[in-house]
Structures are given as C-alpha cells and as structure tokens.
Amino acid sequence: MQWEVEPSSNQPVLYVGETLLMTVTVRDARLGDTSTGEPRAQALIHALQAALERYHQDR
C-alpha cells in the first residue's frame, strides 16, 4: 500500500499494489485535522495496514 501526489489534481492518491483505492481530498484532510492531504494520506495508509494486520490475526 502506498500513496503519491497525482500530478493533474495535485492531491494524494492511495494505491493497493497498482490499483487506485482512493483520492485524499481537502475534506478528508480536514477530517484528520490537517490542512493538506499528505499527512492524511500517510495516516490512512497506517490505519488501513493496522486494520489488515488485525484482520489476519483474528482469522
């Protein structure tokens, strides 16, 4: 799982492998108490990875 800034929109996008998962918008950033999408993208990646690890442990 990784993120990068999409050049055409200048917004972070999250990928799982080569599959686009989501674009992190300004509204998403505000939900994470940040003014830009990059910190929110990193926080979302961390949260998703932790959730997947918990899922695999619980199975």
N, C-alpha and C positions, 0 to 999 in steps of 0.2 A: 504494500500500500504506500502510495506516495502522492505528493501534490506538486504542482508547478503553476506559475502565473501564465494564464492564457494571453498571448500577445494581442489578439484582436479586442478582447474585452478588458484587459488589464486586471482580471480577477483570478484568484486562485481556483484551481480545479483539482479535485481528488480523483485518483485512479486506483483501481484494484487491478494489478497487472497492467494490461493495456486497455482495460475497459473503463470508460468515464463513469464515475459514480455520482458526482455532483459538482456544481459550481458554488463556491462560497461567496455570497453576496454581502453588500454593506449591511443589510438587515441581519444576516447570520452573524456578522462580526459584532453588531450591537448586542445580540443575544449573549455573546461571550464577553461582554464588557470591554471590547476593544473597538478602536475606530477604523482599523484596517483588517482585511481578510486574512493576511498571512498568519498572524498569531492564532486566529480562529481555526484556520486550516490545520495547523500543527496540533492544536488541542483536539480537533475532531479525529485526526489520524490516531492520536494516542488513545482516545476514548474507544474508538472502534477496534483497535488492536487489543485493548484490555478486555473488551466485551467478547471478542472472538476467543481469546485465551480462556476466559471463564466458561464459555460455551463448551469448548473442547474438554475442559476439566470436569464439567458436570455430566458429560455424556458417559 
